[in-house]
Amino acid sequence: MELTSFYLPDIFNGHYKTGAIEISRLGSECGETGCDDNAGNIKIAAHELKDSFFTEGLTRFYENAAAILGSLKIKDIIDTLDCVSRQFLDRDNPDRKMAIEAISAITGFSKESAAKSIELEFSSSLKPEMIAAVINEFGSLEILDEFIPDARNNRRSRALPAGPVFAVSSSNIPALPHLSIMRAFLTKNPVAVKTSFDEPIFTPLYMHAFRKIKSPLSECAAVLCYKSGENAGYTDKFIDRANVIIAYGGIAAEKYFAGRIKYPKKLIMHPHRLGFGIIGEGALKDKPAARLDELARSIALDAATFDQRACLAPHIYFYCVEDNENITDFIARLMRAFEYYEEKLPPARLSGADNFSRRAFLDSLNFEKGVADIYETISKKSAVIDITPSKFPLSPLNRVLFIARYQKPEEVLNIIKPLDKYLQNAALCVKAEHEKFWFDALSKSGVSRICAPGEMPAPTMMWRHDGIGALIEMTKFCDIEKYY
């Protein structure tokens, strides 16, 4: 199958034209995935939407998809989603291989990192995880199929789809956009997905997997690819025809969607967020060297996975200098861990401009107040900054991690307090008797997920992303009360 930037069910036939585009690649060998080694670009199929796509095609698609989804039991939907997830976990699956090759070529992620991302995304998208997530938010699976009695309150309730859904994807985590489709299907919502032009190939591959197994779900999602700056009108038209909008993006995207989407439409926005970690007082005391090395590898993994480009990743690990291993000795362990992951998960290839920007940032730290030292691996592709900060230091990403000295918890809380609207993921390594303090303090500071070091890149479907019940927000309820 050729690489393509879009996936459209047959109901759209005649409402678009097919052509081709070339996307610059960052030096990966592409094998048989459609990469043009001579031109240095990747040729992929593209589409041009006709006016009738919106006036006729989209309306018919939503109606047809809603009918299909409404006819399916939630258990059958979960079984099909599980089947497709397992296909992408199968290392011999040709579509998985194609995705890894092309993602690496387009984004600069190493093939190992692209494969790791696919493993993480689909390992958390299997049947047990989906069932747990649905029950966590709705109390039962069947409530998405029919009215469920609640004998204690003399009532029956049903969750119905609130869509159709329009989802805008990001490119910073390979394979992540499948979540918008999966969540739409779990709530029986038709969905149109706009992929990022910076990585447009995985989502169509994901939907083709449904077509290959002849699942009716293959008719329930449409995948589009276009540059927003050149086709702003497309996005407006999709928003006008959707009831639920899921959007990932930066500050500009957040402002646009917040201003554009008004009640009764729902906006589920996932803008830029900040991750960090904490090593508490005495947490490392009397720990054997092997345990300390294991912790260092866990911290390095948090920064190496997705090359720190995900909101999940840490910019900084706060390190209490009271009753712990000397910080310079621990940083030495970290540097060995970063060297290890440079072999296991090679760093992303950067453009010349990105390389220059990263280098300039590191060099500028020599003049930054509070910076004690700058450590780099032999390749200079990973760095650790020993700092006593007065504010939250933002990493330039691509494996640049701050290790911030502190003595009292209040120092950490004062630094993160101004950023309460932007905090997301926090890794915690503290003594058991200090856990309750940190759980309470971090949750009140805006953190929506607390985990152990090494687990930052691997949230489960149970996590309410950015504190939002992602599934329940895509439904509406009907309750039958006191009806005899």
N, C-alpha and C positions, 0 to 999 in steps of 0.2 A: 504494500500500500504506500502511495506517495505521501510525503509530508503535506499537511494542509493546515491552514490557520483557522478553519471554520468547520462546523458540523451543523447541517440543517436537515431536519426530517423531510420526507418526501412531499409533505403537504405544502412546502415552500417552492416546489418545482415551478419554474416559470416566473418566479418573483425575484430572481437574482441572476447575475452573470458571473461566470467563473473565469478567472485569469491567473496570473502568477506574480509574485513579488520576490525580491531578493532581500534577505536580511544579513547584515554583516555578522561575521563570526569572529571569534577570538582565538583562532589557531588550533582548533581541534580536528583530528582526523575523523571524518564522518562515515567512513565505510560505505555501506549500501543504503544510507538513510536519505539520500537525495541531495547531499551536500555537493556544491560545485567547487571542487578543489582548485580548479584553474583560476576562477574569478575571485576566490576567497570569500564567497558568499554562499548562503543556503537558499536554494530556490524552493519555494513552497506555494501551494495553491492558495489563491485568495479569491475574494468575492466582492462584487459590487451590487449593492441593493437597489432594486428598482422602487419607484414610488409605490407600486402595488404591494410591495413587501409589507408595508405598514397599513395600507388601506384595506387589504384583503388577507394577505398571508398570515400576519401575526394574529389577527382576530380568529381565524379558522384554526390556527395552531393552538392557541390557548383553549379554545372550546373543545377541540379534539383531545388534547392532552388531559384536560380536567376530567373528561368523561372516562378516559382510560384509567387514570389514577383513582377515580372514585369507584371504579369497578374492582379494584385490586384490594386484597386484604393486606394489612400492614405486615403480617408475618411473611407473606409472599414477596413483598417489596424488600424486606430485610434480607431474605434468602438470596434474592437476585443481586442486591448490592454487595453482599458477602462474597458471592461467586466472582464478581468482577474485581473486588479487592484482592482476592486470592490469586487472580490471574496476574496482577501487577506485583505480587509478592513472589511469583514463580520466576526464578532467575533464568529459566530457559524460554520464557515467553518472548517471542520476537517483537511484540509491541513495546514491552518494557525495555528491551535492548535498544530499540529505535528511539524511545523517549530519552534514555540516558545519553545516547550519542548526541542527539540533536539539542537537548537542554544544555549539555556541556559546551557544544559548539556556539550556541547563541548567547548564553549568559556568562560564559567564562568559568562557571563552576567546574571543578574537576569531575571526571566521570564517577570517581569514588564518592564524592560529595552528593552528586545527583542521585546515585543509587541509595546512599544513606537516607536521603530525604524521602525517597519513594518508600523505603522500608518503614521509616517512622510514620509517614502519613497513613499508609495502608494497614500497618499493624494495629493502629488505633481505630481502624474503620472496618472491623470484622463484626460478625453477628453478635457475640457476647457484649462488645462495647456499644453497639447500636441499641441493643435491647436495654442495657443498663442506662444509657443516656435518655431514652424515651421514658422509661419508668421513673427515672430521677425527676423529670420535668412534669410528666403527666399522671404518674401514679399507676398507669397500666398501658399495655399496648392497645387493647381493644377499644379504648376510648376514641381512637382515631378511625375506627370502623363503624361504631354504633353507640347508642346511648348505654352507659354503664350505670347500674344502680348503686346507690350509696345508702344502705339500709339505716345507718346511724342517723342520717339527716333527712330521710324520706325524700330523696331526690334522685334524678338521673341526669347524667351529664355526657356531653359529646364535644370533642374538639374537631373543628372543621377547618379546611384550608382557608387562609386569609388572602391568598394570592390572586392573580398571578404574580410571579417574582421576577425582578430584574436584578442581576448580580454583576457587580464590577470587580474584576479580579486584580491581584497584584502579581509581581514576578519575583519577589524576593525569596520565596520558599518554593522550590520545585515541587510540583504535584499538589500544592495546597488548594488550587481552585476547585478540585473535585469536591471539597467539603460543601461548597454552596449548592452544588447539584444534589449531593447526598442528603443534605438537610432539607432541601426542597422536596425531594421524593419521600423522605420520612414523614413529612407533614402533608403529603399528597398535593403539592403545589406544582403547576407547570412553571418552568423557569427558562429565561433567556439570559445567557451569560456573555458578557463582554470580556474577552481575555485581554491581557496586557500585550501590547505590540512588542515588548521586550522579551516575551516568552509566550508565543501563541500556539505552540504545537501540542502540549500535553493534554489539554482539556478536550480537543477533538479526538485524540487517541482514546481517551477515557470513554467518550460516548460511543465511539465505533465498537468498543468492546461489548456494549449492550446490543448493538446491531448484529454482531457476529453470533451471539447466542440466541438471536431472534426474540429478544425480550420486548414486550410492548413498551417498556420504559424508554426504548430507543426513540420513541415518538414524542417523548415528554420533555425534552430539553433541546434548546437551540444554542449553538455556540457561535458568536460573532467576533470578528477582529477588525478594528478600525482605529485610526488615530483620532483621539478626541479633538485635538486642535483643528483638524481638517474636516471633521464631521460632527461638530457639536450638536447639530440638529438631530442626528441619530439618537444620541443619548436623551435628549428632550422627548423624543417620540416614544422611546422605550419607557421612560418614567411616566409619561402620560397614560400609558396602557397597563401599567403595573400597579398593584396595591401594596406590595412589599418591595423595598429596595435594600439590597445588601451591598455595601461598598467598602473596599479597602483603599487606602490612599493616604497621601500626606496632608499638610495643612491646607493647601489650595483646594484639594478634593473635598476635604471636610467642610470648608466654607461654602463651596459650591452646592454640595448636597444638602447641607443644613438650610441654605437659603432657598433651594429649589423645591424641596419636598415638604408639603404642608398636609396637616390633618385633612382627611382621614387616612391618607397614605402613611405607611410605617417606614421609618428609616432605621436600619440596623447598621451602624457605622463602626468600622474598625480602623481608626486613624493611627498615626505613629504613636508608639508607646515605648517606655523605657524599662529595661530589665536590670537587675543588680543582684548581688549576693552579699551575705554577711557571715563572717567567721567570728563567733562570739567569744567573750572572755573565758579563758580556761578550756575552750572546746577541744584544743589539741594537746592539753597537758597530759603527760605520761603516755601518749599514744606511741606505739612502736613505729619505726621508720617505714615499714611496709604500709601501715594505715595512712601515714602522712603522704606517702607517694601516691596511694590510691586516691586520696582527696585531691591532690594536685592534678591528677589525670582527669578527675571528674570536672574540676573547674576549667581545665583546658578544653575538655570536650564541649562544655557549655559555650565557649567562645569559638571553637573550631567548626561546630555544626552550623550549616548555612553560612559559614564565614562571617558570623555575627550580624548578618543582614536582617535577621528576623527580629521583630519586637520582643520575642521571647528571650533573646540573647542578652548577656550582661555587658554593660558598659564598664562596670566597676564592681569589684568585690571589696567590701569594707572588712578590714582585718584588725581585730582588737590586739593591741600590743601587750595587754596585761595578761600574765600567766599563760602565755602561749609560746610556741617555738619562735625564736628570733626571726623577724620578718624577712631579712635578707637570706636566711637559710631556707625559708619556705619558698621564697621567690626562685631560688636555685632549683628547687624541686619542680616548680611550675615551668621553668625554662626547659627542663628535661622532658616534661610532659608535652610542651608545645612542639619540641623536636620530634617526639614520638608521633604526634598527630599529623605533622607535616609529611611523614612517611605513609601513615595509614589513610588519612584524608587530605590529600594534597591541596594547598590553598588555591583559591580561584585565580585565574589569569586576569590581570587588570589591564585596562587600556593605558596608553601612555599618560593621558591626562590624570587618570585615577592614581596611577603610580606616583606621579609628580606630587599630587595633592597629599597623598598619604605621607610621602617622604618629608614634604614641607611641614606638615603637622608635627611629625615626630621631632624634627630639627628645632621647631619653634619651642618645644617643651623645655629646651635647655635654658630658656629665659623666663620660664613660668614659675611664679612664686609657689612654693610648697613642694616642688618636684625634687625628690632626693636623688633619684637615679633613673636611667632609662636602660632597660635590658632588651636585647634582640637576639633571636636565634641566628645561627650561622648564615642562613639564607636571607636573613632580615625580613622574612615574611610573617613573622610573629613577634610581638613585642609586649613587654610588661612594664608599666610605669609605676614606680614607687612614689607615692604622693601623700601629703597631708593636705587635704582639700579644704577650701572655704565654701565651695559650692559643688554641685554635682558635675563632674567632668564628663563631657560627651566624647565618646570614642569616634574616630573616623571610620570605625568598623574594620573588616578584613583583618581580624586577629590582633587587635590592639586593646589590651585589657589594663585598666587601672587597678592597682592594689592600694587601697586608701587606709592609712593608719588612723586608728581612733582609740580612745581610752574608755569613754563613757557612752552608753547607748544614746544619750541626749545629743551627742555630736552627730550621730547618723540621722536621727529623727529631724534635727534642725536642717540638715542638708537636703533631705528628701521632701520636707514639708512644702516648699514652694512649688513642687512638681506633682502635687497630689492628683491633678487631672490627667497626668501623662504616665503614671506608674502602672505597671502590669504584673510582671513576673519577678518573684524574689526567691532566691535559693538561700536556705538557712542551715547553718551548721553551728549549733549552740548546745550548751549543757541542758540536760533534761529539765532541771529546775528553772531554767530561763525561758523555756519554750512558750509558756502561757503569756509572759510579758511581750515577747516578740510577736506572737500570733495576734494579740489584741492591738498592739501598736501599729503593726504593718497593715492590718485590715482597715484600721481607722485612717490610715495614711493614703488610702486609695489603691493599694495592691489588690489584685483580683485573683492571684494564684500564688501559693507558697509551696515550695517543693524542696527536695534535697539537691545539693550540688550534683551535677551530672544528669539531672532530670529536667533541666530547663527546656531543652528542645523537644521534649516528648510528653506534651499534655494528653490526657485521655479525653474521650468524648464527654465525660462527666463534667469536665471543666466548663463553667459558664463563661464563655469567651468575653473578656473585658467586663465581667460581672453581669453579662446579659444572658438570660435563658434563650439561647439562639433558636431552639425548636419552638418553644411555647410562644415566642414573639411572632412566629409565622402562622399562627392559628387564631381562631376566634371560637368562643364557647357558646353552647346553648345548654341551658339547665332547665330541666322539667321539675317543678316544685309543687308539692301538695296536689298532685293529679291522681285521682283515684278511678 
